Amino acid sequence: MESYGIISLLPVICTIVVAIVTKRTVEPLIVGGLLGYLIAFKGSFFIEYLNGLSTVVSENAWFILVFGFFGMVVAVLEKSGGALGFSSWGAKVAKSRGSTILITWILGILVFIDDYLNNLAVGAAMREIGDKNKIPRELMAYAINSTGATVCVLVPVSSWAILMQGLYEENGIAAEGQGLSAYVDTLPFLFYAWAAVLIVPLIGYKIIPTWGPMRAAEKRAEAGDVFSPNYHKTHEQTEGYQDVEASSPWFFIVPMGIIIALTIWLGDILVGMAVGFAACLIMYVPAKKMTITEFCDASIEGFKDMVPVTAIVLCAYVLQAANAELGMTEYVIGVAEPVLSANLVPVISFVICGAIAMSTGSFWGTMTIAAPILLPLAVTLGGNPLIVGGAIVSAGAFGSHACFYGDAATLAATVTGCSNHEYMKTTLPILVLPVVIAIVMFTIAGFVW
């Protein structure tokens, strides 16, 4: 691969700057991707960009279907009155801001198997309960995504943990078949994930107060408006179907329970979503909650609602492909590698990998590229590779938590009815706290263990 050096940083920098200036999401990703392909392919960049986009779409048809099915399921849940019924039932338990955030947090921990399922299921269950307790949608998005990847990495049987177990075995940190044991030994060193997860209920009960734009959003919600001004500019009505009466909460619980159970059992959220959607049809039409025509119309509207999130994720993948062509990750790690010492490898690994993951939206990609470089480096310098592994995993979780155009943040924002820009503006200042805690802990760990 040709080395582009510091020039490889330009697409990501361009994307972030354009996003901040325009307060848009899809367009900056397109601009950044086009710039990356221009640098890599010169005069043929546009054709190569289209080829890259075509490849991304074909390779990610599974994601497109997952997003589409989720949009359809949410739409019919709302149209049937089941979502409103569950909200009314849940509101009897979650009677305050603190208890609502706590229940959101507990649900997020329970649905640990997959960060996509986590964001989608918990968001659909809790957003309207949050409305009743005057919690801004931005705070709900933060709380929901805080129990996404950050919880998944703390559970040894999640997809994130399985990836890292394989990297341990491939890079000689653990013998074949011993990756799980090595990952369990890494769990105490996942400092960012522990901090990010534990802070959520503390913020919910105002033990830790919010600040900056999130505090402004809270004041707006306390005055009676849980939605941002931008939401009202782009939506003619607030979320859901305003003419729907609440029905039995079981019309919500049964389909969502099927989705969660099948996803955990089969390891495929697409199958869970498809069967859950079919369960909605079987339940709602015979019960006369809607006609077959109304069911189909609501499904189509729900699918359409997921087009923006699909576009964001696909364009982010194209930008990742451009970054890979330019060798951005390898360049950043290569620049830092010569100045590392054994004691500082953990904290510098977290900072560098976290910055790359957040900037590129490639969390697993960052972990996969960084592990073969940093894990052997830690061994060579006499450091503890498990602490460095914890830093790499923590960095991936931070990237998923913080990257405003990443898939997890996009799903959390979409399911709670706020934009990616609003998520970024309100959540990033809050994430400074767990980042600082992680930096301090990785620094200490590098000298102590």
N, C-alpha and C positions, 0 to 999 in steps of 0.2 A: 504494500500500500504506500502510495506517495505521501510524504510528510508535508503538511501545510503549516506546521508550527503555530505561531500565535494567530495566524489568519483563521485557523479553524474555530476560533472563538466568536468570529463575527456574526454568523447566523443566529446564535443564541442571544448575543447582545442586541442584535437588531430586533429579534422577536420581543424581548422584554421591553425595550424602549418604545417600540410601536404600540405594544399592548398598554403601556402606561399612558402614552399620549392619546391614543384613540379610545381607550376604555373598552376595547373590543377584544375578542378572543380568536375567532377563526381567521380573520384577516392577518393579524400578526404572524400566526403560524404559517400561513401561505407565503407571506413575504420572506420570513426567515428560511423556509424550505427552498424557495426559488433562489435566494441568495446563496445558500449552500450548494445547490446544484450548479449555479453559475460559476462559482469558484472551482468546483470539481470538474465540470464538463465543458466549460467555456461556451463556444458557439452552439453546441448541441444541447445546452442545458434544458431548454423547454421540452424537447422530446424526451430527454432522460427523466425530467420531473414527471411527465405524464406516465412514463413507463413505471417509475417508482410508485406513483399514486395507484396505478392499475395493480401493481404487485401487492401493495398494502391492502387494497380492497379485497383482492382475491384471497390473500392469506388471513384476513380477519373477518371473513364472512360469519364466523361463529359469533364474534362480538356484535356485529350488526344485528343478527337475529336475536341475541340476548337482549340488546337494548330495545329492539322492536317489540318483543314479547312482553318485556317489562312495562313499556308504555301502554300496551293494550290491556295488561292485567290491571294496572293502576286505574286506567280510565273506566273499566267495567266495575271495579270495586267501588269507585266513587258513584257511578251512575246507579248502581244497585242500592245505594244507601248503606252498604256494609261498612265502608270506611268511616262514614259519619257515625254509625252505630258503635263501632269499636272506639272511636274517639270519645263518644259520650260515656261509654263504659269505662274507658281508661281514665277519663277526667275525674271519676269518682275516687280513683286511687291517687292519681297525680293531681293534687289540689293546689300545688304551689310551684313556683319556678324551680326550687331546689329538688322537690320530689320528681318533677318531670325530667329534669336533667339526669337525676339519679337513675330513674327507670330506663331512660335512653341509654345510659352508660351500661347498665346491667344487661339489657338486651344486646347491646353491641358486643359485650364480652361473651355472651352465650352463643351468638352467631359468629363463631370464631373461624369457621372452616374456610371462608373465602371473603376477601375484602369487598368484592363486588356485591355479593349477596348481603353482606353486612350493611353497606351503605343503602342499598335499595330497599331491603326489608325493613330495617329500623326506621329509615326515613319515611316510608309509607305509613308505618304504624304510629309514629310519634309527632309528625309535623302539626296536625290539627289540634292535638292535645297541647302542644306548645303554644298554638294560637290562643287557646282558651286561657292560658296562664300568662299571656302577654310577653312571650319570649320571642325576640326578633328571629326571623328566618336565618339570618346570618349566624346567630349563636347556635341555632339548631344544626346548621351545616357543619360548624366547627365541632360540636359535640359528637355528631354522627361520624365524621371522618376521623375523629380522634380515637375511635374504637375500631378503625378499619385495619390498615396494615400494622399499626402499632400493637394491636392485640394479636393479629395473625402471627407476628414474629415471636410472640411470647408463648405460643402453643406449639410443641414439637411436631404435631401431626398436620399442621397447616401447609398450604402450597409453598409459602415463603420458606418455612423451616426445611421442607423437603429439598428445595433448591440448594440451600446452604449446606445441608448434610452431604449432598452429592459433591459440592465444591470442596468440602473438607477431605473427602475420600480421594478425589481426583488430584489434589495437590499435596497428598502425603501427610496431612495433619491428622487423619484418622485412617486406620486400616479398613479394608473393604468390609462392609457390614457394620462398622463401628461409628458411622457418621452420626447416627441418632444420639449415641452416648456422648460424643464430642459436642453436639449441639446443646444437649441438656447442660453440659458443663459451661457453655457459653451464656446461658440465660441470665446469670447474675450480672453479666457485663453489658446487657442491652440497656444502657443507661437512658438513652433518649426515649425508647419505647416505654420503660417504666415511668419516667417523669411525665411524658405526654398523657399517658392513660390515667395516672393518679391525680393529675391536676384538674381533670374535668369535673368530678363531683365537688372539689374545693371551690371551683368557679361557680358551679351551680348553686351552692349555698352561700356564696359571697364571702367565703373565708379568704379566698384570693379575689380581689375585685378586678373587674375588667378595666381596660384603659383604651385611650385612643379612639379610633373609628368604631370599635365594638361597643364602647361605652355610649357613644352617640347613638348607635342603633338601639341600644337598650332604652335610652331615654325616649326615643321615638316610639318604641313598642309600649312603654309604660303610659304614653299619651294616647295609645289606642290603635297604632298602626304597626303591625308586625312586618309589613312589606316595605322595601326600600322605595324611594321616589322613582328610581329607574324602572322598577317593576310596574308601577302604575302607568308609566309612559308606554310600556310595551305590551300591556295586557288590558283588555277591555273590562275584564271582571277579575275578581280574586279567584283563587284556586278552586277547582272543583265545579260541581253542578249546583247552582244556587237554588234550583227548584226541587231538589231531592230531599226527601224526608229520611230521617235515620231509620234503618231497619235493624234486624238482629245482628249483633256483633259476630255471630257465627258465619255470616256471609263474608266476613273479612278473615276470621281466624282459620277457617277450614282451608280455603285456597292458599293462604300464606303458609299454613302448617304443612300442606302438601309440598309446596315449593321448597321449603327449608329441609324437610325430611328427605325428599328425593335427591336434593343437591348433596346432602351429607352422605346418603347411602350410595349413590351412583358416582359422586364426584364430578357431576356435570350440571351446572346451573341452567344450561339451555334446556335439558330434558325436564328439569324441575319447573322452569317457567312455562314450557309448552303444556305439560300435564296440569299445572295450576290453572292455566288459561282455559283448558278444556273443562276443568272442574267448575269454573265460574259459569260456563255455558250450561252445564248439566244442572247446576243449582238454581240459576237465576231465571231462566226462561220457563221451566215448569212451575216455579213458584210465582210467576207473573210479576217479577220485579222489573222485567223489561221484555219487550217483544224481541224476536230474532232480528228484526230490522234495526231496532234500537241498539241491540248488542253489537251488531256489525258496524253500525255508524260510530258507536263509542270506541270500538276497537281501532277503526281507521284513524279517528282523531287522536287516540293514544299513540299510535304508531307515528303519526305526523309530529307529535310533541317531542319525540325522541330524535328527530332528524338533526337538530342543532348539536346535541351531545355526541351523536355519531360523527358528525362532521369534525368536531373538535378533536375527538380521539384519533380519527384517521389522519387528519392533518398533522397532529402531533407525532404520529408514527412516521410520516414522511419526513418531518424535520429530524427525527432520530436517525433515519436512514442517511440523510445528508450529513449529519454529525459523524456517523460511522465512516462514510466515504472520506471525510476530512481527517479522521483519526483524532478527534478532539479529546476523548477520554485518555487515550494513550499519551497524548502530548502533555496534558495537565499532570498526570501521574509521573511521567518521565521527568518533568521539570522539578517536581518536588522530591523525587526519590533520592538524588545524590545528597541532599541536605538533611535527610532523616537520621535520627539516632534511635537506639533501641527504646529509650524511655519516652520519646516523643512520637514514636510510630502510631500508637493508638489514637491520640488526639488529632494528629495531622491527618491520619487516614479518615477519621470521622469528618473533619472539616472539608477536606478535598472531595471525598466521595459524596458527601452531603450536598456540596455546592454543585457538583456535576449532575447528581440525580435530580435536584430541584430545577436546574437550568434546562436539562434535556428532556425531562419527563420519562427517562429510561431508567427505571429503578432496578429491575432484574438485570438489565444490560450492564449497568454500572457495577453491580455486585459481581457479575460473571467476569467482567474484564479486570476488575480490581483485585479479586481474590487470588488469581495465579501470580500476581505481581507482589502484593503486600503480605500475603501469608508466608511465602518462602523468605521474603525479606526479613520478616520478624524473627524467623528461625535463625537465619544467617547472622543477624545482629545480636542474638541471644535474648530476644524478647519473648513474650508469651503470645503465641499465635491465636489463642482463644480470645484474648482481649481484643486483638486486631480484628478477629472475626466478628466479635460483638460490635466493634466500631463500624465495620462494613455493613452489617445488617442494620444497625441503628441509622446509618446514613441512608440506606434504601427506604427505611420506614419514614424518615424525615422527608425525603424527596416526595414520597407518596402523599404525605400529610401537607406539604407546603407548595408543591408545584401547581399553580392555579390552572394550568391547562392540561395537567395530567388526568388520567382516566378516573382515579378515585375522587379527586377534588371536583371534577366535572360532574360525576354522578351525585356526590353529596350536594353540590349546588343546585343541580337540576331537580332532584327529588324534593328539595326544600323550597324551591321557587325563588332562588336568588341567582344572580349572574356570577360567572367566574371572577370578574373584576371585583365584585362586592365581596366575594369570598376572600380574595387576595387582600383587599384593603383592610378587612376587619380581622382576619385570622392571622396573617403574618406577624403583626405586632405581638399577639398572644404567644406565638410559637417561639419568640425570643427567650421566654422563661425556660422551657424544657431544653432548648439548645444550649443556653448558658450552663444549666445544670449538667448536661451531658459533657460539655467541654471541660468543666471543672473535674468531673468524675473520671473521665478518660485520662486527664493529666495526672491525677492522683494515682490511678490504677497503673499507669505506665511506670511510675517510680516505686510503687509498693509491691506489685505482684510480678 
